[in-house]
Amino acid sequence: MKNVDIKEYDGLSPSKANYYYSISPYPFSTRKNFEYEISALDSTLIDTPGFLHHRKGIYGILDKKYRLNLQQQFRFDHKQRSILLNPSIPSQVFSVNDVFFLKPRGVSSFKYRRFLYGKLALYNTYTDGYEHMISSGKFVKPMIRRYIIPPFEGKIDLIFENIGFIELDNTTHLESADVWQLYAPKNIKKIVRIPSLSVSILTGQEPIYIPLKEVPMLLNFKKFESDLSKYCESSFKILGPYMEHTKIKQQH
């Protein structure tokens, strides 16, 4: 495939023009690769055209195995699936593509539906997951923060702005439910939707949104019980009238 200038491109028939690069001053209309050297990462960033081939687009220049990765491994998964945690490893965390690390307390299993791209993983500790994320080179080292979700029974959505969401279905009896901990990048907005979107669609119940409470990375939960109770109690008061299908544990 050769590069052509605008004049040469103008002389091509429409059927052949799809196979050539060209340059346009208008946004989203460029048809030529632009390369940028990133010395800090020892890498070259290639800004690809919006289209090359009238059928494959920019994917026409990708190796087949990478196209398969995009098409098969990183799709949403609308089916409800189960996660079994090892009771002998209470520090286990659940992750999707290392974007976040979720640690249920007092829960041995739960169900989920994933509306996020990426692979699932279970790590024995949050530290194991974080080190895997850093060593993979997928992300610039993010500023991770720790958050808590009030104890709940039923279905909620954990939403990450501009990324997607995951539906969590906790079948643990409310009386024995405990807070869920979340480790996630600070600069990604996070919120909980109660009940989940699927429940709202089926029942017509309008969801309520509550923010996550940030807590210190090194936190002694026993010393934090008073503040934790206030947070859970305030969440319960806000959500109480709407808890027909999802329940929040009221602290005493």
Beta strands, then each sheet from edge to edge (+ up, - down):
strand 1: 34-38
strand 2: 43-47
strand 3: 77-84
strand 4: 93-96
strand 5: 101-104
strand 6: 109-115
strand 7: 120-123
strand 8: 144-149
strand 9: 152-160
strand 10: 164-170
strand 11: 180-185
strand 12: 190-194
strand 13: 208-211
strand 14: 213-215
strand 15: 247-248
sheet 1: 1+ 2-
sheet 2: 3+ 6- 10+ 9- 12+ 13-
sheet 3: 3+ 6- 10+ 9- 15+
sheet 4: 7+ 4- 5+ 11- 8+ 14-
end
